[in-house]
């Protein structure tokens, strides 16, 4: 290694190196044995890895409306019928 480096011609990167929308985040979670066994079995049936399978299922859960929104929608429908 050199004792000194010349950074005078270096450029500052203004944008992130990785696209935050498509980037994967490494994490560690603890799952019940039954959940893990189910995920691995289902993933194998689909021909994907269990982490990919869990990611798909979590994205599906994110796209569903919250329970509060569903209850509110039902209440509105009931009020219109009354």
Secondary structure, DSSP 8 states (H G I E B T S, - for coil): --S----TT-----S-SS-TTT----------HHHHHHHHHHHHHHTS-HHHHHHHHHHHHHHS--HHHHHHHHHHHHHHH-
